[in-house]
Amino acid sequence: MLEVGRVGKAHGLTGEVVVALVSNRPERVVVGSTFLTDDGELRIEASRPFADNWLMTFAGVDSRERAEALRGTVLRGRPLEDEDAWWVHELIGSEVFDTAGARLGTVEGVLANPASDLLELDGGALVPLRFVVERSARRVVVDVPAGLLDLPEG
């Protein structure tokens, strides 16, 4: 299961909550969709955008008290099938090479960045995803400008 969001504070008196999503997939917010939590499933009964978050109502959560009890709950979702998508869990652990075939490192994480998400390599280098030119199972090839991966000495 992948973490796709987290429940924030209650909004109003009828069970609505603020949800911060880390997924940009529209399937995650459709009425009837479910999230998995440590305490079971939450099924979306209503969902609407709210600033940079979402306001959601879940089945069985019909009061402010029940909504507040969900605060901090981690929302998980099943992986979605999409051959064109790049999933963080698939990138982590991949070996990264430049177009000449030199190994640059292993992906330790993917950092969100407004201009382009960044591959965080085990040596400390950050590679914008927009420089990825090829991807296969556990292997990523990047075409980066000269000097981008030079780390300061010290």
N, C-alpha and C positions, 0 to 999 in steps of 0.2 A: 504494500500500500504506500502511496505517495502522499506526503503532506501537501495539501492544496490550500489551506487557510486556517484561520483561527477566529474564534468567536470573541468579540469585544463586549462593550457594554450594552445594556438593554436600551431600547429606544421606544419611549412611550409606555403605555400601561397594558397593552394587549399581547405581549409576548414577542414583539419584534426585536431583533438584535442587529448590531452592526457586525459585519463580517469582513475581515481583511483577507483577501484572496491573494495567493502567490501564483495563481494560474490565470492565464488569459484566454482559456478555452470557454466558449459560450455554453458548451454542454454542461459545464459545472454548475451553472446558475438556473437551469431550466426547472420550472415547477415539476415536481415528481422525482427529480434527481435525488440521490442519497449520498450522504457523507458517512463515513465510518469513524467512530470515536472510541475511546477507551471504555465508554459506557454503553456502546451499542450504536445503532444506526439513527441518523437524523434525516428525515425526508422533508424536502423543501415544499412548503405550501404556498409561499409568495416570495418574490424576489424582485428587487429594483435597485438601480444604481443610486449611490449616495456619496457624493464627493469622489474620493479615490477608493471608496469601499462599496459594499453592498448592504442593503437592509434586507433581512430575511426573516420569514416566519417558518418555524418547523412544526410538523405534526405533533400535537400533544403539548406544545408550549403555548399556553394561552393567557399567561399573566406575567406581569413584570417580575415577580418573584421567581418564577420558573425560568424566565429569560436570564435574570441575573445569575442563577445557578449554573448556567452554561458558560459564563464568562471565563475566558482562558482555554476553553476546550479546543484541542487540536482537531482539525477536520482533515480526514484522509479520503482519498479517492482511488478507485481502481485505475490502472494505466489505461489510457485510451489508445485505440488502434489508429495510427496515422503514419503511413510510410514516409511522408515528407517532413514530419515533425522531428525535432532534435530534443530528446528528453534528457534532462540533467542526469538522471540515474544511469543512462546509457553512456554519457560522455565521461563521467567520473571513472578513473582507472584506465582510460584510453591513452595510448602512447601517441605523442604528437611529433610529427616530422615536418621539415620544410620541404619545398618543392625539389630541392637537390638530393633529398633522402637523408639529411642529417637529423638525428634524433634530438628533439628539443626538451623532452621531459614527459611527465605523466600528468594528466589532468587530476588535480586534487579537489577542485570545486568549480562552480560557475557562479560568478558574481553579477548581480543585476546592476546595470549601468544604463542611464538614459540614452546615451549615444549608441551603444552596442554592448550586449552582455559580454563578459570577459571570462575566458578560460584561465583559471588559476593553476599554474604548473608547479610541480614539486620543487623546483629551484627558485621559486619566487616570481618568475616572469608572469605577466598578464598579457593575454593575446585576445584582441577583440574578435568575436565570432564572425564579423564580416570578412575576416581574412581567411576563413576556412574555405578551401577549394575542393576538398574531397573528404568523404567520411564513409567509413565502413566499420564492421564490427571491431571494436577496441582499437581503432586506428583513425587518426585525424591528420590531414595534411593541410598546412597553412602556407600562404604566400604573403609574408610580412615585409614591410619596407625595411631597408637596411638601417640598423641601429636601434630598431624598436625593442629588441630583446636584450640589449646591452644593459647589464645591471651595474649600478655605481659600485666602485670599490670601497671597501671599508668595513 
